Amino acid sequence: MRVARELFHEHGYGGTTVRMIATTAEVDPAMVFYFFGTKQGLFSAAIEISGERLVRTLVENLDKSDRTPLMMLTRSAPTDSRAEALLREFIDREITGRLAALLDTPDAALRAGMVNVQILGLAVARYIMRIEPIASSSVDELVATFGPLVQHCLTGPAPRA
């Protein structure tokens, strides 16, 4: 699985083949298809923990400081058009662009946008609006709750645009 993750990260979904993964992992490509069914099945398994990892990273970083660029811009965006533009640029560059490149699927931008909705909603609920029980939940509780939602955005059935 490590090889698949590395190759998908390096070459994207479109640039990575099952044969490339199998060759690098020194296994027969037929074994990959046997265990994962399709390239999409392998991809889903390779990034299975991404939803949880994204949520954990976000919450742990924001718990350390509420002065992160994401939080400062999110607080200011509703009343300051410059902060709104900066927030949009930050999200496009740091989240949407990176996720879309990693996914490298025809609907990658839409999937990344759906992830943005989840993580921004979580950040606003926990750190700005302080909505309970989100505000007082542990990192592990939030990962267990929001991780599968984010994962579904990343690898679930193709969304309808």
N, C-alpha and C positions, 0 to 999 in steps of 0.2 A: 504494500500500500504506500510505503514511503516513496518508492520510485514513481508511482503514478502521481502522487501529490507534487513531487518535484518537477516532473515533466509537464503536467498541466499548468503549474505555476510558471515555468520557464517559457513554454510554447503556446499556452492558451488551449482552449478546448479544440478549436479548429486545426491547430498546428501539431497536435499530439495524436498519434495513431495507436491503436491497440498493439500492432506489431512492434512499434517503437518501445512501448512500455514492456512488452513481453521480452524483447531482445535485451533491453537494459537489465531487467530482473532475472534474466537467464531462465525463462520458462517458455513453454510452448504457448503460442497465442490461443490455441484451442482450450487450454486450461483457463485462460482469462474469460473467454466466452462461456465456458462451463459454469464458472462461479458467479459471473456478473451479468450474463445474458447479452448485454449490448455495451457499446462504448459509453452511452449515457448512464447505464447501470454502474459501470466502473467509476465514472466521474462522480456520480452521486455518493458512492461508497467512499471515494477518495476524499471528498470534502464534507463527509457526514458530520464531523464535529465543528464545522465552520460556524454554524449558527450559534452554538454554545460559546465558541471561542470569541466571536464578535461581541456577544452580549457581555461575557465575562471581562473582556478587555475594556470595553466602554465603561462599565460600571466601576471596575476597580480603578481606572484612571480618573474618573469623575469623582469617586469617593475621596481620592487623595487631595483633590483641589477643585474648588468651584471656579477657579480662574483660568480654566482651559480656554483656548480660542473658541471651541464649540459652545461652551456655556456663556461666555461673555457676549458673543455675537447673537446667540439665541435670545438672551435677555433683552438685547437692544433692538433686534430686528423689527419688532412690531411698531416701534415709534421712530425709527431712524432709517431712512432709505439707504444710506451708505452702509450701515450695519447689515441691512437686508441683502444688499448686493454682495458684500463680503462673505456673509454666511452662505449664500448660494454658491459662490465661487469655491469656498472651503469644502462644502459638501460635494460639489462636482469633482473637485480635484482629489480630495482625500478619501472619499467613500465611493461615489458613483463610478468615477473613472477607474479606480483600482479594482473594484468588484467586477465591473463590466469586462475589463481586460482579462481578469482571471476566469470568468465564466466563458467569454468568447463564444456565446451562442447568439442566434438571431434576436432573441428577446432579452439579451443581457442588460440593456439599459432599463427596460421595464422591471426586471427582477431586482436590479440594484435600487431602483426607485422605491420598490415595495419594501426593501430592507431599510431604506432611509426613513420611511414612514414609521416602521417599527421602532428603530433606535432613537429617532427624534422624539417620538411620542413617549417612549420610556424616559428619556432625558428630561423632557419638559414636566412629565408627571412626577418624577422623583425629585428633581433638583430645583425646579422653578415653582410649580404649583403645589408641590409637596402633598400630593394626593395619596391618601392611605387606602390600602395597606402597602402600596408601592413604595412610598417614602421610607417606611421602616423595615421593609423586607431585607433579608440578608442577600448577599451577592449570590450565594448558591440557590436561594429560592427564586431570584429573578432569572438566573441562568436556566433553571429547570422549567420555568414558565415561558420565558420569551425565546429561549434558544430554539425550541422546536418551531415556533412561529417564523423566526428568521430563517431557519433551515428550509422550511416549506417555501418561503420566498425564493431561496436560492436554487432548490433542486426539485420542488414539487411539480405537479403537472403544469404544462405550459399555461400561463395566464392568458386570458382573452383581453386583448387591448381594445 
